Amino acid sequence: MKNIFLLLTLVIISCNKEKAVNKYLTESIPNDTPLPYNIELIPEGKLIHSGIFSPDLSEYFFTISDKNFQQFDVLISRKQKGKWSIPTEVFFNTKNNEHGTSFSPDGKYIYFSSTRPVNIDGVSTTWHIWRSKRNGDHWTDPEFVDIPNLHDKLVSHPSITTDGTLYFHAGNTDYSDLFIYCSKMKNEKYSEAIKLPGEINFDTKQNTPYISPDGSYLLFESSPNLYISYSDKMGNWSAAKPLNEKINRHGKGNPFITPDQKYLFFVAGLEPTPEEKWSLFWVSTKSVFSN
């Protein structure tokens, strides 16, 4: 009887592992040690800067650039017969720069950063946030997300809560004084941005935020490390703490938690030549929240 129980346990574990492998279409599932994620999807001669999944895990979006960090593009790969399809440019990609893709938790909107012209007087020519709405199997034309008090700022890397609150980083157009802000949706428009408190904005280089769907925690980069801060029910933020050394060993950012809340994705450079070995890593969130 004991042997039968052990056999059944092993079968269940094996099935669960196989399910996880199929879910993310990769053979290696990480625990508390970060692993590179599907580097074969990255076009030759390009660097990867971020990777996210659609809420139903059927699509994988990732940002690439040339090695001089001059041209940024967003590619998409879809699940097809148990494999990721050959990456193609996403529908909103243009000859300008695109980056910082994020979904609303319900999957109805996709947000992204772009340097495309806004064509509104008083709005600086730099990075701004755009969004599209899902309409059946298609997406609407991207619309400019107007943050009223940040027209003269670089605004980038959106992340959205279930109630529609938008988190992002903003700073000067020369990339100085980068801080994390939030803006709430009111009457189908975003209100003036609020700069998050010193518990999060403790330096001048806070960027690439990821907010949990319920708004209870925030991940972000403050070069060269990733940090986490928690929000209580009153909206107060805890002092940001760096993630563990296995995650921060190589630095960098663009954190993303998978829709099932099981894995953290982030981009990092490997020593000794980060520019040549830039990669997207993933790790179990157990090592994030056990900090």
N, C-alpha and C positions, 0 to 999 in steps of 0.2 A: 504493500500500500504506500509506504514511504517513497519507494522508487517511482511509482506511478505519479504521485503528487509532484515529485521533483521533475519528472519528464514533462508534465503538464505546465509547470512553472516555466521551464526552459522554452517550451513552445510558445507560451504567451509572451515572454520577453522577446523571443525572436520575431514574432509577428509585429509587436510594437515597434521594434527597431526597424523592420522592413517598411512599416507604415511611415515612420519618420523619414527614412531615406527617400521613399517615393514622393513624399510631400514636398520636399525641397529639391528633389532631383539631383542628389549628390550622394556619393558612397560613404562619406565621412561625416559623422554627426559629432560636434564638439561637446565637451563637458566644461571644465573650468579653465582649459587651456585654449586660447584662440587658434582657429584654423583658417587658412585662406579659403575663400569661397569661389569655386568654379572659374578659376583664372583663364581657362581656355575660351571663355566667352569674350574676353577682351581683345579687340582687334590689334593686330601686330603694330608696334610702334606707338601705341596709345597708353595713357595712364588712366586708371579708374579713380573716381573721386567719391562716389556714393553708390549704394545699392538698396532698393526697397522692393517690397512686394505689394501687389494689389490686395485689398482686404480678403478676397477669396483665394489668394495664393496661386492664381492661375497665370499671373503676369509678373515679370521681373523687369524693373526699370533701373537703369544705371547710367551714371554720368561719366563721360570720358573726356580727355583733352589731349592735345599734342604735348610733347615733353617740355615745351617752353611755356605751358600754361596760358596759351594765347587764345585757343579756340575750344569752347566747351559745347558738347552735344549730349543729348539724352537719347539712349537707345532702349529698345524694348525687345524682350524675348518671351515667347509664350509656351505654355506646356502643350506639347503635341506628341501623342502616343508615347508617353513616358520619358520624353526628352525635352530640353529647352530648344526652341527653334533658333535658327540663325538670327542674330540680332539685326534689327533694322531701326532706322530713325523713327522716333515717336512722332505722332501727328502734329505736335506743337513745335517741333524743332525747326529752326530757321537758320539763315546765314548769320544771324547774330549769335549771342551766347545764351545757352539755357543750362540750368543747374537746379539743385535743391528741390526735387520733386517730392510731393507728399499728397496723400489721400485724406479726405475727410473720413472719419471712422466708419460711416455708413456706405462709403464708396460712391456717393452721388457726385462728389466734386473731386477734381484733381487740381492741386496748386503747384506752382513752380516759379522759379526766378528766371528773369530774362533781361537782356540789355536791349531788346527791341524798342523802337521809338514809341513813346507814349503819346506824343503830339498834343500835349496839354500845356498851355503857358504856365510857367512857374515850376514845372516838374523837371528835375535835373535829368540829363542823359546819363544814365548809369543803370545798375541793377534795380529792378522793381519786381513786385509780386503780381502774378497773373493767375487766373483760374478758368477752368472749363467745367461745364455740367454734363453729366451723362444723360443722353437722350436715347434710350433703348440700347442698341449696339454701337451707337456713335456718340461723339462728344461735340458740344457746341464750340463755336469759335472762341478762342481765349479772350477774356475781358480783363482789363486793368483793375487791380485791387487798390483802390484809392485809400491811403492812410493820410488823412487831412493834414496832420502836423509834421509830416516827414517828406514833404515834396522835394526838399533840397538835399535829402539824404540817400545814401545807398541803402536799399531795403531788400533783404534776401532770406532764403532758407525758411520757408513757412512750415509750421506744424500746427495741427488743428485738434481741438478737443471735441467731444460729443456735442456740447452745447454751442459749438461754432466759434469759440474764442480762438483767435489766431495768435500764435507765438512766432517770433522771427528775430533776426538780428538786424541792426541798422547802425550806420555810422557815416563818417564823412566819405566823400567820393574818392578820396585817396586811400581808403581802407583804414584810416586811423580812427580811434575812439569807437570801437565796435562794442555795442551793448545789446542785451536781450530785452525785448519789449513784448507787450501783448496788446491786443485790440479786440474789443467785443463787438459782435454784430448787433446793430440796432436798426430796425425798419429796413432790412435788406442792405444796409450800408455799414461799413466798419467805422467805429468811433475813433477819436484821437488816441494815438498809442500811449501806453503807460510804460515807463521804464521800470523794470523789475528792481527790487531793493538790493542793497549792498551785500546781502547774503549770497546773491548770485552775481551781481555786477561788481565784483571786488577788484577788478583790474580794468584794463582798457582794451582787452582783446577777447571778450566773450562772444562766441558765435556758434553757428550750426546747431540750434536747439532742437530737441525732440521732446514733446510734451505727451504724457500718457493720455489715452482717450478720456479718462475721468479727471484729468488735471491734478492728480495726486503726487506726481513726481516729474522732474525735469532733468534731462540729460543734456549736456552741452560741452563744448570745448573751450578751454582757456589755455592757450598754447603753452606747453606742448601736451597737456593732459586732458582726459575726459573727467567730468565731474557730475555728481548727482545732488539734487536738492529735493526735499519733500515739502509738500504743502499740507497744512492742517485744515480742518473744516472751516476755520475762520479766515483762510486765505493768507496766512502767514507762512513764510518760507524758512526752512532750516538753513543753517550755514552749509554751503556747498562743500562736499567731501570728494576728494579724488577717488576714482575707481582703483581697484587693486593693481599691483605691480605687473601681473601677467597681462592685463589689458593695456596699461599705460607704459609698458616696457619700450614701445617704439613711438609713443605719442600719436598726435593728430586727432581727427574727429569725424564729423558727419555721422553721429550715432543714429541708429534706427532700431526700434524693437519690433519684431515680427508681430503680425496681427493676433497670433495666439499667445503673445507675451512670453514665448519660450526662449527666444534668442536675441542677442544684441549683435547688430552689424555695425562695423565702423571701418574707416580706412586708415591705414598706417603705412609708414615706410620702414623697410627692414635695413638694419645696419649691414655693411658700412656704407652702402650707396643707395640711400632712400629713393632718389630720383629714378633709379633703374629698377628697383624692386618694390615699387609702390603697389599695394594690394588691398583688397577688401577682405576683412576678417569677420568671423562670427564666433560667438561663444555663448554658452548657456547663461540665461539671466540669473540663475541661481548664484553665480559668482558675482553678479552685479549687486543684488539685493542682500547678500550676506556680508556686505562690507561693514 
